[in-house]
Amino acid sequence: MSEIQILTRRGTVVSLQLEILDNFKNQFRGTLLKHGDEEYDQARKVWNGTIDKRPALIARCRGAADVMAVVNFAREHQLAISIRSGGHNVSGAAISEQGLVIDLSHMRSVQVNPRERVARAEGGALLGDLDHETTAFGLAAPVGVVSETGVAGLTLHGGTGWLMRKHGLTIDNLLAVEIVTSDGRLLRASADEHPDLFWALRGGGGNFGVATAFEFKLHPIPESITFAMPVYPLEMAAQVIAGCRDYMNDAPEELMVLGTYWSAPPIADIPEEHHGKPVVILLGCYSGPAENAEKVTGPLRSLAEPIADLTSAMSWKDLQRLLDEDYPNGKYYYWKSIYLDRLDEAVMAVMEEYARSRPSPETSIDIWHMGGAMSRVEPTATAFFNRRIPFMVAIEANWSERADSDANIAWARALHKALQPFSSGGNYLNFPGYVEDQDAMLRGAYGGNLERLKQIKTKYDPDNLFPGLLNIKPG
């Protein structure tokens, strides 16, 4: 084979001579993979098993210089590109069908300066990589809730997690981003350098370049964190969810809670007759003083008679890995999100109805209690706009057999539609479905910040080389 067929940004397919690729390899220290290469099939996979795309080329980078070389190559040949960072990818946007994938998955280094309480993570790092290094010094960055999540994707779209009520979103603790822009330059974006780009990167996704490193402000974390996990029967869902809602109105910001409609796991601590049955579980992370843990988490565990109480104390690193086994690599996933203005009986009735009709017992409906530090940041202070909404619902359809895909996706979409009467709009882009109805998603995610994002896109990526998860087109 003397050439490969590859997609351009105009949507046409062109022939790229292998001689051109050989010349490019002289500027590239990483690995360039194409159909037929030994590592190609593994490299094209992402965490979500529903994604089955075949890019023409995968450029596996080893450092920022490699990224610069690939960006220049893609711009010169007008190639369609995608960016794979951690690869914990729900929507599949990380893999460009018949295009060029800029792969940072081998760039996972993390360094911590404990004196300054700052961590620097490369663009392909996972949350577990970051947690491993920071917890050695009794520190943590406010990030997501599954350790195999990619740092880059989580951060660039906001970053919700166990510490967000106390310390804000991940982007609220971001000090700088090193990024390769469409002209092939490596820039440092911070409050002092390219502040307009730094504003856009805090929520604007991968629209502005390839983020090769992130710097985070770290916070002291207790050696032992109390994680409340009472399990209630679904019949008590309305009482439990309403009680949790009322309690969280005045709860200390060290407490973050998810209310989850799910299935009772088949473990010894839960009576066997409940195994696999629909339940409501409260997941409450308390990161405050240990002596106050019982007082703070106790009310969550006595809202009704629980089936079981799985509350325990653990380290931050163990907490971050607690949910990993429920989200294994290669399972089938379809996740959507919606913000809710209220959490009343009508809303809970819809969620209970859909909890009973889930096609897969692995599926969950998660209620995130927002507020606290993240809500005190002005909506215009960063690109992330939806800061004043009290609740977010994550619709997590998870299943194990490809043949069940249509039923599970249809269920998630139907629930999303059923919840719309209780929402004034908005969506969280780390739970984006397959990015359907892009115009509505853009307006919902960015609100009044969208026009400024378009202006910054025009400045740093005027030819729209970087489509991002949700493409912000130049103004």
Disulfide bonds with the S-S distance in Angstrom:
none
